Amino acid sequence: MGSKVDLKSKTKNSKVRDVNSISDEDKSVWFIWIGLVFVAIAALPFIARSPDLIGFIADLCLAVSPV
């Protein structure tokens, strides 16, 4: 029979393994998404002031989306 100390060390090792299992490919995807969010937030004040820009972005989204 194992003690409670043995169980705690096994669960702690599994948590460390989960954190270390994140690949560089996954990290790069997260950095890309974070970059896109920052660009979107930075563009909001300019988009809100210009209705022509809003229409351009809407047309761009419609052109890119598959139909």
Biopython code that builds the backbone (N, CA, C, O; Angstrom):
import numpy as np
from Bio.PDB.StructureBuilder import StructureBuilder

atoms = [
    (1, "MET", "N", (0.829, -1.189, 0.000)),
    (1, "MET", "CA", (0.000, 0.000, 0.000)),
    (1, "MET", "C", (0.867, 1.244, 0.000)),
    (1, "MET", "O", (1.840, 1.321, 0.750)),
    (2, "GLY", "N", (0.530, 2.207, -0.822)),
    (2, "GLY", "CA", (1.286, 3.447, -0.882)),
    (2, "GLY", "C", (0.762, 4.450, 0.127)),
    (2, "GLY", "O", (-0.410, 4.418, 0.502)),
    (3, "SER", "N", (1.609, 5.305, 0.546)),
    (3, "SER", "CA", (1.203, 6.337, 1.496)),
    (3, "SER", "C", (0.665, 7.558, 0.753)),
    (3, "SER", "O", (0.733, 7.633, -0.474)),
    (4, "LYS", "N", (0.135, 8.507, 1.509)),
    (4, "LYS", "CA", (-0.384, 9.729, 0.917)),
    (4, "LYS", "C", (0.735, 10.546, 0.280)),
    (4, "LYS", "O", (0.511, 11.276, -0.686)),
    (5, "VAL", "N", (1.924, 10.420, 0.822)),
    (5, "VAL", "CA", (3.066, 11.147, 0.276)),
    (5, "VAL", "C", (3.369, 10.651, -1.137)),
    (5, "VAL", "O", (3.695, 11.448, -2.017)),
    (6, "ASP", "N", (3.265, 9.345, -1.357)),
    (6, "ASP", "CA", (3.502, 8.781, -2.685)),
    (6, "ASP", "C", (2.477, 9.300, -3.698)),
    (6, "ASP", "O", (2.824, 9.594, -4.842)),
    (7, "LEU", "N", (1.226, 9.410, -3.278)),
    (7, "LEU", "CA", (0.182, 9.893, -4.175)),
    (7, "LEU", "C", (0.413, 11.350, -4.551)),
    (7, "LEU", "O", (0.215, 11.731, -5.705)),
    (8, "LYS", "N", (0.827, 12.163, -3.595)),
    (8, "LYS", "CA", (1.062, 13.574, -3.871)),
    (8, "LYS", "C", (2.213, 13.749, -4.850)),
    (8, "LYS", "O", (2.149, 14.597, -5.740)),
    (9, "SER", "N", (3.253, 12.962, -4.692)),
    (9, "SER", "CA", (4.388, 13.110, -5.600)),
    (9, "SER", "C", (4.020, 12.668, -7.012)),
    (9, "SER", "O", (4.512, 13.244, -7.982)),
    (10, "LYS", "N", (3.164, 11.657, -7.145)),
    (10, "LYS", "CA", (2.748, 11.207, -8.469)),
    (10, "LYS", "C", (1.885, 12.256, -9.160)),
    (10, "LYS", "O", (2.048, 12.497, -10.356)),
    (11, "THR", "N", (0.968, 12.882, -8.421)),
    (11, "THR", "CA", (0.125, 13.910, -9.032)),
    (11, "THR", "C", (0.949, 15.148, -9.369)),
    (11, "THR", "O", (0.694, 15.801, -10.380)),
    (12, "LYS", "N", (1.910, 15.472, -8.557)),
    (12, "LYS", "CA", (2.763, 16.624, -8.830)),
    (12, "LYS", "C", (3.589, 16.379, -10.088)),
    (12, "LYS", "O", (3.748, 17.288, -10.903)),
    (13, "ASN", "N", (4.117, 15.170, -10.262)),
    (13, "ASN", "CA", (4.890, 14.839, -11.453)),
    (13, "ASN", "C", (4.032, 14.885, -12.710)),
    (13, "ASN", "O", (4.515, 15.288, -13.768)),
    (14, "SER", "N", (2.771, 14.480, -12.614)),
    (14, "SER", "CA", (1.909, 14.502, -13.787)),
    (14, "SER", "C", (1.595, 15.937, -14.197)),
    (14, "SER", "O", (1.478, 16.224, -15.389)),
    (15, "LYS", "N", (1.456, 16.852, -13.221)),
    (15, "LYS", "CA", (1.220, 18.252, -13.553)),
    (15, "LYS", "C", (2.428, 18.856, -14.245)),
    (15, "LYS", "O", (2.278, 19.620, -15.198)),
    (16, "VAL", "N", (3.606, 18.527, -13.786)),
    (16, "VAL", "CA", (4.820, 19.038, -14.406)),
    (16, "VAL", "C", (4.946, 18.494, -15.819)),
    (16, "VAL", "O", (5.356, 19.222, -16.723)),
    (17, "ARG", "N", (4.610, 17.264, -16.021)),
    (17, "ARG", "CA", (4.676, 16.650, -17.339)),
    (17, "ARG", "C", (3.701, 17.336, -18.296)),
    (17, "ARG", "O", (4.033, 17.542, -19.463)),
    (18, "ASP", "N", (2.492, 17.696, -17.817)),
    (18, "ASP", "CA", (1.511, 18.355, -18.659)),
    (18, "ASP", "C", (1.993, 19.729, -19.115)),
    (18, "ASP", "O", (1.789, 20.100, -20.271)),
    (19, "VAL", "N", (2.620, 20.476, -18.237)),
    (19, "VAL", "CA", (3.123, 21.803, -18.590)),
    (19, "VAL", "C", (4.264, 21.678, -19.588)),
    (19, "VAL", "O", (4.354, 22.472, -20.524)),
    (20, "ASN", "N", (5.118, 20.712, -19.404)),
    (20, "ASN", "CA", (6.259, 20.538, -20.299)),
    (20, "ASN", "C", (5.879, 19.918, -21.634)),
    (20, "ASN", "O", (6.691, 19.909, -22.558)),
    (21, "SER", "N", (4.657, 19.399, -21.756)),
    (21, "SER", "CA", (4.257, 18.748, -22.997)),
    (21, "SER", "C", (3.773, 19.747, -24.053)),
    (21, "SER", "O", (3.447, 19.338, -25.167)),
    (22, "ILE", "N", (3.719, 21.036, -23.734)),
    (22, "ILE", "CA", (3.317, 22.044, -24.713)),
    (22, "ILE", "C", (4.455, 22.223, -25.704)),
    (22, "ILE", "O", (5.575, 22.568, -25.327)),
    (23, "SER", "N", (4.159, 21.986, -26.960)),
    (23, "SER", "CA", (5.205, 22.042, -27.979)),
    (23, "SER", "C", (5.445, 23.479, -28.429)),
    (23, "SER", "O", (4.644, 24.372, -28.155)),
    (24, "ASP", "N", (6.558, 23.684, -29.120)),
    (24, "ASP", "CA", (6.874, 25.007, -29.646)),
    (24, "ASP", "C", (5.858, 25.425, -30.701)),
    (24, "ASP", "O", (5.578, 26.613, -30.866)),
    (25, "GLU", "N", (5.310, 24.452, -31.412)),
    (25, "GLU", "CA", (4.299, 24.746, -32.429)),
    (25, "GLU", "C", (3.047, 25.330, -31.790)),
    (25, "GLU", "O", (2.470, 26.281, -32.316)),
    (26, "ASP", "N", (2.623, 24.768, -30.658)),
    (26, "ASP", "CA", (1.460, 25.289, -29.947)),
    (26, "ASP", "C", (1.726, 26.698, -29.434)),
    (26, "ASP", "O", (0.843, 27.554, -29.475)),
    (27, "LYS", "N", (2.938, 26.937, -28.953)),
    (27, "LYS", "CA", (3.270, 28.261, -28.445)),
    (27, "LYS", "C", (3.247, 29.298, -29.551)),
    (27, "LYS", "O", (2.800, 30.425, -29.334)),
    (28, "SER", "N", (3.717, 28.939, -30.723)),
    (28, "SER", "CA", (3.733, 29.899, -31.820)),
    (28, "SER", "C", (2.308, 30.257, -32.253)),
    (28, "SER", "O", (2.044, 31.402, -32.619)),
    (29, "VAL", "N", (1.401, 29.298, -32.215)),
    (29, "VAL", "CA", (0.008, 29.579, -32.561)),
    (29, "VAL", "C", (-0.587, 30.569, -31.566)),
    (29, "VAL", "O", (-1.301, 31.494, -31.952)),
    (30, "TRP", "N", (-0.290, 30.370, -30.285)),
    (30, "TRP", "CA", (-0.776, 31.304, -29.272)),
    (30, "TRP", "C", (-0.209, 32.701, -29.495)),
    (30, "TRP", "O", (-0.941, 33.682, -29.362)),
    (31, "PHE", "N", (1.074, 32.818, -29.829)),
    (31, "PHE", "CA", (1.678, 34.130, -30.069)),
    (31, "PHE", "C", (1.049, 34.812, -31.282)),
    (31, "PHE", "O", (0.878, 36.031, -31.285)),
    (32, "ILE", "N", (0.708, 34.047, -32.298)),
    (32, "ILE", "CA", (0.050, 34.617, -33.469)),
    (32, "ILE", "C", (-1.323, 35.174, -33.083)),
    (32, "ILE", "O", (-1.682, 36.283, -33.478)),
    (33, "TRP", "N", (-2.082, 34.401, -32.314)),
    (33, "TRP", "CA", (-3.403, 34.865, -31.895)),
    (33, "TRP", "C", (-3.317, 36.094, -31.002)),
    (33, "TRP", "O", (-4.126, 37.012, -31.132)),
    (34, "ILE", "N", (-2.355, 36.120, -30.106)),
    (34, "ILE", "CA", (-2.178, 37.281, -29.233)),
    (34, "ILE", "C", (-1.830, 38.511, -30.072)),
    (34, "ILE", "O", (-2.327, 39.605, -29.805)),
    (35, "GLY", "N", (-0.980, 38.334, -31.082)),
    (35, "GLY", "CA", (-0.634, 39.438, -31.971)),
    (35, "GLY", "C", (-1.844, 39.968, -32.721)),
    (35, "GLY", "O", (-2.015, 41.180, -32.859)),
    (36, "LEU", "N", (-2.682, 39.061, -33.206)),
    (36, "LEU", "CA", (-3.893, 39.480, -33.916)),
    (36, "LEU", "C", (-4.853, 40.241, -33.000)),
    (36, "LEU", "O", (-5.489, 41.206, -33.423)),
    (37, "VAL", "N", (-4.951, 39.808, -31.762)),
    (37, "VAL", "CA", (-5.820, 40.502, -30.803)),
    (37, "VAL", "C", (-5.286, 41.904, -30.539)),
    (37, "VAL", "O", (-6.062, 42.859, -30.503)),
    (38, "PHE", "N", (-3.984, 42.047, -30.354)),
    (38, "PHE", "CA", (-3.405, 43.370, -30.124)),
    (38, "PHE", "C", (-3.616, 44.289, -31.322)),
    (38, "PHE", "O", (-3.916, 45.469, -31.141)),
    (39, "VAL", "N", (-3.469, 43.781, -32.526)),
    (39, "VAL", "CA", (-3.698, 44.594, -33.729)),
    (39, "VAL", "C", (-5.162, 45.021, -33.800)),
    (39, "VAL", "O", (-5.461, 46.168, -34.130)),
    (40, "ALA", "N", (-6.070, 44.102, -33.490)),
    (40, "ALA", "CA", (-7.498, 44.433, -33.529)),
    (40, "ALA", "C", (-7.844, 45.502, -32.500)),
    (40, "ALA", "O", (-8.610, 46.421, -32.792)),
    (41, "ILE", "N", (-7.289, 45.387, -31.308)),
    (41, "ILE", "CA", (-7.567, 46.380, -30.274)),
    (41, "ILE", "C", (-6.967, 47.729, -30.644)),
    (41, "ILE", "O", (-7.586, 48.766, -30.406)),
    (42, "ALA", "N", (-5.775, 47.730, -31.221)),
    (42, "ALA", "CA", (-5.131, 48.985, -31.612)),
    (42, "ALA", "C", (-5.886, 49.657, -32.756)),
    (42, "ALA", "O", (-5.865, 50.883, -32.863)),
    (43, "ALA", "N", (-6.546, 48.888, -33.606)),
    (43, "ALA", "CA", (-7.258, 49.449, -34.750)),
    (43, "ALA", "C", (-8.645, 49.981, -34.396)),
    (43, "ALA", "O", (-9.231, 50.732, -35.176)),
    (44, "LEU", "N", (-9.175, 49.609, -33.244)),
    (44, "LEU", "CA", (-10.542, 50.006, -32.894)),
    (44, "LEU", "C", (-10.786, 51.515, -32.914)),
    (44, "LEU", "O", (-11.800, 51.936, -33.470)),
    (45, "PRO", "N", (-9.925, 52.346, -32.347)),
    (45, "PRO", "CA", (-10.217, 53.795, -32.388)),
    (45, "PRO", "C", (-10.276, 54.355, -33.814)),
    (45, "PRO", "O", (-11.078, 55.247, -34.093)),
    (46, "PHE", "N", (-9.447, 53.848, -34.704)),
    (46, "PHE", "CA", (-9.441, 54.329, -36.072)),
    (46, "PHE", "C", (-10.671, 53.840, -36.833)),
    (46, "PHE", "O", (-11.227, 54.565, -37.658)),
    (47, "ILE", "N", (-11.085, 52.623, -36.556)),
    (47, "ILE", "CA", (-12.261, 52.059, -37.228)),
    (47, "ILE", "C", (-13.524, 52.783, -36.772)),
    (47, "ILE", "O", (-14.426, 53.017, -37.575)),
    (48, "ALA", "N", (-13.596, 53.137, -35.500)),
    (48, "ALA", "CA", (-14.793, 53.788, -34.969)),
    (48, "ALA", "C", (-14.980, 55.188, -35.546)),
    (48, "ALA", "O", (-16.112, 55.668, -35.608)),
    (49, "ARG", "N", (-13.919, 55.851, -35.964)),
    (49, "ARG", "CA", (-14.017, 57.227, -36.471)),
    (49, "ARG", "C", (-14.321, 57.301, -37.957)),
    (49, "ARG", "O", (-14.779, 58.337, -38.439)),
    (50, "SER", "N", (-14.079, 56.240, -38.681)),
    (50, "SER", "CA", (-14.230, 56.305, -40.134)),
    (50, "SER", "C", (-15.210, 55.245, -40.628)),
    (50, "SER", "O", (-14.887, 54.057, -40.627)),
    (51, "PRO", "N", (-16.401, 55.662, -41.050)),
    (51, "PRO", "CA", (-17.364, 54.671, -41.564)),
    (51, "PRO", "C", (-16.902, 54.024, -42.866)),
    (51, "PRO", "O", (-17.276, 52.888, -43.158)),
    (52, "ASP", "N", (-16.085, 54.742, -43.657)),
    (52, "ASP", "CA", (-15.574, 54.148, -44.891)),
    (52, "ASP", "C", (-14.664, 52.962, -44.587)),
    (52, "ASP", "O", (-14.670, 51.960, -45.302)),
    (53, "LEU", "N", (-13.892, 53.089, -43.527)),
    (53, "LEU", "CA", (-12.990, 52.010, -43.130)),
    (53, "LEU", "C", (-13.776, 50.799, -42.643)),
    (53, "LEU", "O", (-13.376, 49.659, -42.877)),
    (54, "ILE", "N", (-14.888, 51.046, -41.971)),
    (54, "ILE", "CA", (-15.744, 49.940, -41.505)),
    (54, "ILE", "C", (-16.286, 49.161, -42.707)),
    (54, "ILE", "O", (-16.286, 47.930, -42.707)),
    (55, "GLY", "N", (-16.741, 49.875, -43.712)),
    (55, "GLY", "CA", (-17.251, 49.219, -44.915)),
    (55, "GLY", "C", (-16.170, 48.444, -45.645)),
    (55, "GLY", "O", (-16.419, 47.352, -46.156)),
    (56, "PHE", "N", (-14.968, 49.009, -45.694)),
    (56, "PHE", "CA", (-13.855, 48.320, -46.340)),
    (56, "PHE", "C", (-13.530, 47.010, -45.625)),
    (56, "PHE", "O", (-13.319, 45.980, -46.265)),
    (57, "ILE", "N", (-13.492, 47.060, -44.288)),
    (57, "ILE", "CA", (-13.179, 45.845, -43.515)),
    (57, "ILE", "C", (-14.292, 44.807, -43.680)),
    (57, "ILE", "O", (-14.009, 43.613, -43.767)),
    (58, "ALA", "N", (-15.552, 45.248, -43.723)),
    (58, "ALA", "CA", (-16.664, 44.320, -43.928)),
    (58, "ALA", "C", (-16.569, 43.660, -45.308)),
    (58, "ALA", "O", (-16.770, 42.453, -45.437)),
    (59, "ASP", "N", (-16.260, 44.459, -46.339)),
    (59, "ASP", "CA", (-16.088, 43.888, -47.681)),
    (59, "ASP", "C", (-14.918, 42.918, -47.735)),
    (59, "ASP", "O", (-14.981, 41.887, -48.404)),
    (60, "LEU", "N", (-13.856, 43.259, -47.028)),
    (60, "LEU", "CA", (-12.693, 42.390, -46.987)),
    (60, "LEU", "C", (-13.022, 41.057, -46.328)),
    (60, "LEU", "O", (-12.588, 40.003, -46.794)),
    (61, "CYS", "N", (-13.788, 41.106, -45.246)),
    (61, "CYS", "CA", (-14.164, 39.867, -44.558)),
    (61, "CYS", "C", (-15.062, 38.994, -45.449)),
    (61, "CYS", "O", (-14.933, 37.770, -45.466)),
    (62, "LEU", "N", (-15.963, 39.638, -46.179)),
    (62, "LEU", "CA", (-16.843, 38.882, -47.069)),
    (62, "LEU", "C", (-16.062, 38.265, -48.229)),
    (62, "LEU", "O", (-16.378, 37.165, -48.684)),
    (63, "ALA", "N", (-15.046, 38.976, -48.700)),
    (63, "ALA", "CA", (-14.244, 38.458, -49.810)),
    (63, "ALA", "C", (-13.386, 37.288, -49.378)),
    (63, "ALA", "O", (-13.126, 36.390, -50.178)),
    (64, "VAL", "N", (-12.941, 37.276, -48.133)),
    (64, "VAL", "CA", (-12.051, 36.227, -47.650)),
    (64, "VAL", "C", (-12.822, 34.980, -47.231)),
    (64, "VAL", "O", (-12.320, 33.863, -47.363)),
    (65, "SER", "N", (-14.043, 35.167, -46.727)),
    (65, "SER", "CA", (-14.796, 34.018, -46.223)),
    (65, "SER", "C", (-15.237, 33.105, -47.359)),
    (65, "SER", "O", (-15.671, 33.577, -48.410)),
    (66, "PRO", "N", (-15.124, 31.794, -47.144)),
    (66, "PRO", "CA", (-15.554, 30.853, -48.190)),
    (66, "PRO", "C", (-17.080, 30.811, -48.281)),
    (66, "PRO", "O", (-17.781, 30.907, -47.274)),
    (67, "VAL", "N", (-17.563, 30.669, -49.476)),
    (67, "VAL", "CA", (-19.021, 30.645, -49.684)),
    (67, "VAL", "C", (-19.454, 29.285, -50.166)),
    (67, "VAL", "O", (-20.642, 29.062, -50.399)),
]
sb = StructureBuilder()
sb.init_structure("model")
sb.init_model(0)
sb.init_chain("A")
sb.init_seg("    ")
for serial, (resi, resn, name, xyz) in enumerate(atoms, 1):
    if name == "N":
        sb.init_residue(resn, " ", resi, " ")
    sb.init_atom(name, np.array(xyz, "f"), 0.0, 1.0, " ", f" {name:<3s}", serial, name[0])
structure = sb.get_structure()
